[in-house]
C-alpha cells in the first residue's frame, strides 16, 4: 500500500506543479477559445490542462517501475507500456483539438486507433465471466471489438460530462478511488497478481485528478480540455479492461474451497461486467441522453448543446458549486455502493444505506424548489440572503404603497435581495423603484423584481448562463 501511496503522491505533485506553467503556455499559444453558447464560464479560459496530466501519468509509471513491489507489474506484464502508448496517441489528438478544434469524426477515429494500439500490445479482453454460464473465452476479433467499444464509450462519456469546473476530474477521481479499492481487494484479498496492473492504473489516475483539481475548481484557472478528458477516460477504461478480461475467475475458486462458497463469492468476479458502467454511470447516462436528444432533433450525435445533466441542474436553480457537489455525491454513491455490495452482498444494511442515501440525493436535487424561512433568533448564523429583515421589508412595503398604491410590491422587490437591502433605507428603495417604474418603453409603470434565493425572481428562475451574444458567438 505504501508504494501505491507514493506513486499517487508523486503523480499528483508533478501534475499540480506543471499545471501553472502549462496555463501560461496555453495563453501564449492562443489555446483560449471564445465563449460558446453552451459554455457556463463567463470569460475565456485556457485549455491544454491535459499536458500536465499526461506528464503526471509518465511520472507515476516511471516511479512505479523503480519500486521493488511494483516493478513486477512491468516485468510480468506489457499492460503499462500498452497504456502509455495508447495514452500518448489520444493525448496528442486532444492537444490538437484544444488548439485547432478538429472534426468530431477524426477524434472518433483517433480514439479507435488508440484502443487498437493497446489491443496490439496485449491490453485486451480475453474472456468474460457470465453468470450462469461460467467463463466464456472470446475470439481475437470479439475481444478486439469489445475492447475498442469499451474504450470509445468510456472516453466519450468522460468527455461529455466535462462541462463544469472540476466536474470531470472530481467524478473520475471518485471512480478511480472505488476502482482502486476493488482491484486492490482482488489482488491481495484473493492473491491474484493479474489484478496488479489495474490497481496501479487506478492509483495513478487518482493522482492525475487530485493534482489537477486545485487549478480546476470553480472558478477554474485552466481547463483540462479534450487532451485531459480523453486521457483520463482512456486510463479508466484501461483499468476496467485489465481486470475484466485478464483476471481468470477460476483462480478465485481455488482460494475458496467448496463449489457453493465459490459460487456465492463469485460476485466480485461478475462485478467487472458492470463495474466500468457503474463507475461512469452518471457520464454514461448523460452520453446516452445526449445521443438520443440530438438524434431526435435531427442533429449529429456529436453536435454540442446545452442539455447535459449539469446544465439542467443549473437551470433548476442550483449554484455552480452545488451542482458539482451533487454530481460528486451520485457518482460516489453508485461507485462505492457497487464495491460495498460486491464485498458484502448478503448484508441488508448496505442496501438500506444505499436506499437512504439515494433519498438524500433526491432531496438535494429538489433543494432549490424550497425557500428557507430563517427564524429571527437564527438570522445571525445564516448567510445574508436568508435573512428576512422584517423591519426593512415593512419600510419598503410602505414606500412601494406610496409609489404604486400596491401594498405587496415591496415583497417582490425585496424578498431575495436581503443582503444588499440591509444597507439601504426604505427611502432609497422607493427611489430606485420609481426609477425602474419610469424606465418602461411604453411610458407605463413597471414593478421592480428582485433576485431571490438561488437566483429566483418573482417572475421565475434567473438564467445562469451569460448572454453569449455579448461574447461574439451565436446562439
N, C-alpha and C positions, 0 to 999 in steps of 0.2 A: 504493500500500500504506500510506503514512503516513496518508492520510485515513481509511482503514478502521481503522487502529490508534487514531487519535484518537477516532473515533466509538465504538469499542469501549470505550476507557478512560473516556470521559465517561458512557456508558451505565452502565458498571459502578460508577463513582463515585456517580452520582445514586441508583442502586438501593441501594448499600451505605449511603449516608448517610441515606436515607429509611426504611430498614427499622427502625431503632431507634425513631424517633417513631411509625411505623405500629404497632409492637408495643405501645407504651403506649396508643395509640388503641384497638387491638383489646381490650386488657384493660379499658379504661374502657367500651367499647361492649358488653362481655359476649360477645365472639366467642371464647369458650373453652369449647367443648362438653365434656361429661363423657366420661370414657374409655369407649370401647365395647369389646365383646368381641373385635373383630378388631384393635384398636389394639395397638401394640407399646410405646409410651411409657407411663410409669408415673405421670405427673402431668399435669393439664390444661395444655395449651399453646395460646397464642393463635394464631389463623389470620390471614387477611387480608394475608398477605405479598404477594399479587398486586397490592396497591395500589402498593407501592414499585416493583414490576417494571413496571407499566403506565406510571408516570411516567418510569421509565428508558427505556422504549420511546419515549415522546414526546420526551424529551431527545435521544435518539440521532437520531431523524428530524429534529428541529429543527436540530441541529448539522450533519448531513449536507446539509441544504438550503442552508446558508450556506458550504459548502466548494466551491471552484472546480471540482474534478474530479468531485464527486458531485452538483453542482447539476443536471447534465444528466439525472440519473435522474428528477428531479421535473418538469423541463420537457418531456421527451420521452415520459414515461410517467405514467399515472394510477395505477399499481400501489401506490406508497407511500400515497396517500390512501385507496385501497381497503382496504389492510391496516389503516390506522388506524381506519377506520370499523368494519370487522368486529371488530377487537380491542377497541374501546370497548364494543361491544354484548356480546361474550362476557365481557368483564371485569365489566360491570355485572351480568350474570346470575350470575357466580361470586361476586361480593361478596354478593349477596342470598342465595345458597346457603350461604356461610360463616356468615352471621348467622342465617338463618331455616330453612335446610335444606329447600329447595323440592323438589318431586317430581322424580323422575328423568325422566319423560316431558316435563315442562316444560323441563328443561335440554336434552333432546334436541331439542325444538322450537326452543329458542333457538340451539343450535348450527347447525341447518339455516338459520335466518333469518340468522345472521351470515355463513354461507357464501354465502347468496343475495345479501346486501348486497355482498360482494366481487365476485360474478359480475356484478352490475348495473353496477359501476364498471370493469369490464374485466379483472379478475383471474380468468381462466378458462382452461380447456384448449381450445385451438383445433384442434390436430391431435396425432396420436400417431405416433411413428416405430416402425413394426412391422418386425421383422427378416424379410427375405424379401419383404415387400410394399411397402416404402418408406414414404413419409409418407401417412397416411390422415387426410383432413380430417373433422372432426366437425360435425354439425349443431348448431344452437344448443341444442336440448334435450339432445342427447347430451353436449355439453360441460358444460352446467349440471349434469346428473345426476352425471357423473363427478367434477366439481369438488366438489360437495356431499358425495358419498360419501367422497372422499379427505380432506376437511376433518374430517368427523364421525369417521371411523376414527382419524385421527391424534390428534384431541383426546381421544377416549376411551382410546386406547392409552396416552398420556402420563398421563392421569388415573388409570388403573388401576394404573400402576406406582408412583404416588406413595404409598408405604406405609412407607418407612423414611427416617430423617433424611438429607437430602442426596442421596437416590437419584434422584428425577426431575430435579432441577436439574443434577446431575452427568452423567446419561446424555444429557439434551438438549444440554448444553454440548459433550459429546463428539461428538454427532451434528452439531451446528451447525459445529464445527470441521472435520469431514470434509466437510460440505456446502460450507463456505466454500472449501476447497481445490479442490473440484470445480468450483464456479461461477467462481472466480477464473481457473482454467485455461481454461474455456470462453470467458471474456471476453477475457483478454489473450493466451492462447495461440492462439486462433482468430480474435480480433478481432471477436467478436460482441457488440455493445452491448446486445442484448436480454437478456443474462445479468447485466447490471449490477444490476437490482433484487434478484435472488435473492442476489447477493453481498453487497449491503447488508443484506438481511434476516438473513443468517447472521451477519454481524459484530455487528449489534445484539442478536441472540438470545444470542450468546456473552457479551456484556456484561451482559445481564439476569441470566443464570445465574451468572456469576462474581461479580457484585455481591451476589447473594442467598446464595450458598453459605456464606460465613463465618458467617452467622447461623443457618444451617440444618443445619450439620454436627452429628454426634452429640456430646453431647446438644443437640438443637435448642432454640433460644430462641424460635423462631417458625416456623410452617408457612406454606407458600405458599397452601394451601387450593385450592379449585376456582377461585378467582379467578386464581391463578397457574398452576396446571397446565393449565387450559383455554386460558389466554392463550399460554403458550409452545408448546402443541400447535398452536394456530392459526397462530402465526408460522412454525413449522416447516413446516406444510402449505402456507402461502402461498409460501414459497421453492421448495418442490418443484413446486407448480403453475406458478409463474412460469417456471422453467427447463424444465419438461417440455412445456408447451403453448404457450409463447411463442417459444422458440428454434426457428428454421427449420433443419432438418437440411441443406437444400440449401445454406445459407450456408457450412457446413463443407466441403462438396465443392469449393466454389470455391477454397478455400485449400489444397487438397491435390494438385491436378494430375490424375493419372490416375484412372480409374474403379476400378481394382484397389486402389490406395492408399487411395482414399476408402472403399471397402467395408471394408478392413481397419481403418481408423481411425474407422469409424463406431461402434465400440463405445462411446465416450463419449457418443454420442447415444442409443444404446439403453439405456444405464445409467439414465437418468431413469425408465424404466419400473419399474425395480427399486430405484432409489436411495431413494425415500421409505420403502419397506418394509425395505430393509437398514439404513437409519438407525434405524428404530424396530423392528428385528426382534425384540428382546427384549420391549419393551412389546406389540408386536403378537401375539407368541406367547402372552404372558400374557393378552391380551384374548380370543383365540380359545379358549384352555383354560378361562378363566373362564366364557365363554358356554356352552361345551359342558358343563362341570361343573354349572352351575346349572340349565341346561335339563334335563339328565339327572335331576336330583333333583326336578324339577317346580317349581323356583323361577323367579322373574323373572331375566332376564339382568342386570338392574341391581341385584339384591339383593346387598348386601355380605357377604363371607365372609372366612375366614382361610386360603384355599387358594392364594394367589398365589405366584409363584416365590420372592419374597423371604421369605415366611413359611415356605416349605418349606426354604429354606437355614437359617433359624434353628432349625427343628425337627431338621434333620440334626445340628446341633451347632455351626454357625458363630456367631461373635460378631456383634454388630450391625455393627461397622465392617468386619469381614472379609466379611460378606455384601454390603455396599455395594460394596466394592472388587472383589469377584468379578463383580458385575453391571457395574461400570465396565469391567472387563477384557474381558468378552464383547462389550459394546457397541462398544468401541474396535476390537476385532479384526474384527468384522463390517463396521463403517462404513469404517475406514481400509483394511481388506483389499479392499473393493469399489473404493474410489478407486484404490488402487495397481494393482489388476488392470485397471482401465479405462485406466490410463496405459501400462502395460507388460503387455499381455495375452499376449505371446509368451514372457515370461520364466518359466522353470520355477522359478527361485529364489523367486519370490513365492509360488507355490503351495506349495512345500516349507516356506517360512517360515510360511504360514498353517496348514498341517497341524501343524507343530511347536508353534506357539503354541496350537492347539486342544488338543493333547495336554497341554500345560502347564495349560490351563484345566480340563481334566477331572481332572488330578491335584489341583488346588486344590479342586475340588468334593468330592473324597474325603478331604481332609486330616483332618477330624475323626474319620474311622474308624480312624486310626492313632494310637497312643500313643507319643510320642517317649521314648526312653531316653537320657538325657544321661550321658556318662562322667564319672567323678569329677573329672578334671582340667578339664572344661569347665563345671562347675556354677556357677562364679563369673561366667560370661559369659551365662547364660541367666536368664529370669525365675524367680522363686522357685517357681512352680507346677511347673516342670520339674525341680526338684532332688529327688533321691530320699531323701537323708538316711538312709543305711543304719543308722547307729548308733541314731538315734531310732526308726526303724521296728523295729529289733530290741528296743528297750526297750518299745515299745508292744506288740509281739508277746508279750513276757514278761508284761506287765501283763494283757493280754487272756487269756492262757493261765491266769493265776492266777484271773481273774474268771469266765471261761466254761468253761475247760477245752478251748478250741479254739485251736490254735496259729495258724490263718490269719485270726483275726478282726481282728488289728491291721492286716493288709494292706488289708482292705476299708475299715477306718476311716481309714487314713492315707495311702493311695496318692495321692490327689489333693490333699489339704489340706496340702501340704508347706510352703507359705508361712506359714500360721498355726502349724503344728506346730513350726517352727524355734524358737519361743519357749516352747514348752510341754513340760514334763518328762514322762517316761513315767508318773510317779505321777499327775499331773493328768489325763493321758489316760485312765488307768484309772478315776479318779473320775467323769469325765464319761460314760464308757462305762457305769459302774454306774448312774448317774442315768438314762440312757436306757433301761437294761435294766429298771428298775423302773417306768417310765412307761407300760407297756402297759395297755390297758383290761382285759384278762383276768387281769392279775397275772402273766403269764408273762414270761419273759426275751425280750429282743429285741436283736439285734446292731446296733451302730452302723453307719451307712452314710455315708461321707464323700464329698465332692464331688471329682471327678477332673478331668482335663484337659478343657478346653472345656465344663465343666459336667456331665461324665459321672459317674454314680454306679455303685455295684456292682449296682444294680437296673436301670439303663438311663440314657437321656439325661435330664438335668434339663430340665423345661419352661422355656422362656424367656419365657413370657407370664404377666403378672400375673393373679392370680385376680380376675376382673372383678366377682365378687360383692361383694368388699370395696369396690369403687368405686361401688356403687349401680346397676349395669347388669346386665341379664340376659344369660345366655349364649345 
